[in-house]
Amino acid sequence: MSRINFGAKPYMYPQPVLILGTYDKEGKPNAMNAAWGMTSDYKEVSVSLGEHKTTDNLAENGDFTLSFGTEDTMLACDYVGVISGRTEKDKMKKSGLHAFKSENVNAPLFEELPMALECRMKSFENGILIGEIINVCADESILTDGKTDPAKLKPICFDPVNNTYMSLGRVVGNAFKDGLKLK
């Protein structure tokens, strides 16, 4: 097998498209696309962030939400990633996302984004936001038998190699089960 070296790049698959929701000090909602995020422990998330309106908001109020970008909301999700809340005062209106207050943290949820992690900041150092997951919420429309159904959620992933968004594919196995066949 022949391999090509690309050097040190942030090429990791899949990278969920996460919409990080915060309130500013006046209570105005903001959203940004944070593609470099993941669960880092059972009740913890880690997100890599530069300097943004969102980081200003986190300094004022450490609560935030992470909603999953979907096929149906791809345009809005990309928009909140390429437009700054520091320069565009009507960012949320132009995005088409409609915010409402989370019941569990002081941060916005978005009507159009049917699943979110409600989080509280544990730390923010060297551009890495670590948050405690307080609650996970999902709209009933994406549930099957009381569980989130990826086919109904239709989450998208960021492809850092080609700068594209991709939908998730089909089920190919059962975690914590199929590998036992090799015992």
N, C-alpha and C positions, 0 to 999 in steps of 0.2 A: 504494500500500500504506500502510495506517495502522498506526503502531507505538505501543505503550503503554510508558511509562517506569516502571520499578519502583524506581529508585534503586540505590545500591551494595549488592548482595546476593551471597552465594556461590552463585549459580546457574550451575552448570557440569554439562554432561551428557557422558558418563556419569561418575558418581563411584563407583568400586568400593567395596564394603564390605570393608574390610581389618580383620582381627583381629590386633592387635599382641600378640605373646606375649613375656613376660619372666619372669625369675626374680627373687625378692627375695633379700636377703642370706642367708637361711636355705635358699635353694634351692627355695622354694615357688613353683609356677607361677601366673602371673596372665595374664589376657587382657582386652583392651578393644577395643571397636569404634572404629576410627579411619577415618571415612568421608572425611576430607579428606587423601587421599594420592595420590601418582602417581609414575611414573618421571620423573626429572629429568635423567638422562643415561643412557648405555648400561649402566653398572653401578652406578646410583645411584637411590635413592628419596628422596622428601621427604614428610614427614607433618606436618601442623599439629596441635599438641597443647597443651592447657591443663595445669594442675597436676593430676596423678592419681597413683594408686599406681604406675602404669606409669612415670611420670617419676621417681618415687622409685627404682624398680628400675633404670632406665637410668643414674641417677647412681652406683649401686653397681656395675653391670655393663653395659657398653655394647652387648652383643649382644642381638638381638631377631629375631623372625620376623614376617612379614606373611603371614597365610593369607587366602585368598579366601573370603568368605561365600558360601554356596550356597543354592539354593531349599530343600534338605533341612535346612539348619541355621539358617534365618532366625530362629527363636525364640531359640535359644541366642546367635546373633550379636547380636540386639537386646538381650537380657538383659545381656550383658557390656558393653554400651554404656550402659545406664541404671543399672546397679548398680555401686557403687564397691567396689573391693577394700580400701579403707581402712576401710569401715564394715561390710561383709559378709564375715566370716571364711570362710564356706563358699561363697563366690561360685562357685568352679570346680565344686564338687560339685553345686550347684543348677543350674548352666548345663547340665550333662550333657556337657560337653566333657572328654575324657580326654587328659591331657598325657603326652608322652614326650620325652626329650632328643634334640635335633638332633645329628647326627654332625659337623656343620661349625661350629656356633657354640654358645655357652653360653646357649641359650634353648630354650623348649619348642615342640614341634610338637603338633598336636592330631589324634587319630585320626579324628575326624569331618570334618575340613577337609582335603580331598585334595590341595591344591596350596598351596605356600608359597614365599616368598622368605626365605632365611636371610641375615641382615644384621648388619653391625658398624657401630656409630655412628661417624660422621665428625665430626659437630658437633651441638650442640643449643643454638641461640641464638634469642632472641625468639620462643619457642614453635614453632620450626621444627626438626624432627628431620631430619637428613640422614644417610642410611645407605648404606654400600657393600654391594652385593649380592655375597655370597660364593658363594652357590649357589641354584639353583632346584630344588625337589624336587616330585614329583607321584606320587600313587598310581597303580599300573599300571591300576587300574579306570577311569581317566578318559583313557587314551591310545588313540589310533587311529594305527596305523603309526608308533609311537614318538613321536608328538607329542600335546600336550594337545588334547583335543577339547572345545570349549566346550559342545557338546550333552550330553556326559557330565558335565562339571564342573558345569554349570548355575549359573554365577556370578550373583550379584545385584548390583544397583546401587542407590545411594541417590538418591532424587529429593528434592533440597533445597527445591523449590518447594512440594510437597505433603506432605513428610515421610512418604514411602512408600518401600518397596523394590520394585524392578522386576526382572524377569528380562531377560536379553539376548534380542534378536530374531534374525531370520534373516540369513544372509549376503546382502549386496546387491552385492558387487563384490570385486575382487581388488586389494589394495594394491600399489603400485609397478608396476602392469601396465596396468590399464584406462585410466588417464589418458593413456597413450602413444598411444592411438587418436586423440587430438586433435593430435598432432604434425604 
